[in-house]
Amino acid sequence: MTVLITGRSREGVEHSARSDLLGHTIVFVLVNGFLWAQDIALGDGVDYVWQVTVPWAVGLGAHAATALRRGG
């Protein structure tokens, strides 16, 4: 017996590089905004939030560079 595994149907769903970048940017702003507010509200200033924001910003920058270069 053979089982064929297929992915979900993506008919009618268009994803461009720019829309994926927009989604990535929105999540980045929301999550980092929450983390910054939480870190500052804990009272000792900025402690850990840099360890999340800086690497993620580098990744977002790379995503932006590739998405905008493709023009999509």
C-alpha positions in Angstrom: 0.0 0.0 0.0 1.4 3.4 -1.0 0.6 6.5 1.0 1.0 9.9 -0.8 1.6 12.8 1.5 0.9 16.2 0.0 1.0 19.7 1.4 -1.9 22.0 1.8 -3.5 23.5 -1.2 -2.2 27.1 -1.7 -4.5 28.0 -4.5 -5.4 31.7 -4.5 -2.9 32.5 -1.8 -0.1 34.8 -3.0 2.9 35.6 -0.8 5.4 38.1 -2.0 8.8 38.7 -0.5 7.5 42.2 0.7 4.5 40.8 2.4 6.6 38.2 4.2 9.0 41.1 5.2 6.0 43.1 6.5 4.9 40.2 8.6 8.4 39.8 10.0 8.7 43.5 10.8 5.3 43.6 12.6 6.2 40.6 14.8 9.7 42.1 15.5 8.1 45.4 16.6 5.4 43.8 18.8 7.6 41.3 20.5 10.5 43.7 21.0 8.2 46.4 22.2 6.8 44.1 24.8 10.3 42.9 25.9 11.7 46.5 26.2 8.7 47.6 28.2 9.0 44.5 30.5 12.8 44.9 30.9 12.5 48.6 31.8 9.5 48.0 34.1 11.5 45.5 36.2 13.3 48.5 37.6 17.0 47.9 36.9 17.0 49.6 33.5 17.9 47.6 30.4 19.4 44.2 31.3 18.7 41.4 28.8 16.7 42.9 26.0 19.8 43.7 23.9 20.5 40.0 23.6 17.2 39.5 21.8 16.9 42.7 19.8 20.3 43.0 18.2 20.6 39.5 16.7 17.0 39.7 15.6 17.5 43.1 14.0 20.5 41.7 12.1 18.3 38.9 10.8 15.5 41.3 9.9 18.0 43.5 8.1 19.2 40.5 6.1 15.6 39.6 5.3 14.9 43.1 4.2 18.0 43.2 1.9 17.1 40.0 0.2 13.4 40.8 -0.1 14.1 44.3 -1.6 16.8 43.0 -3.9 14.4 40.5 -5.4 11.8 43.3 -5.8 9.0 41.0 -4.7 
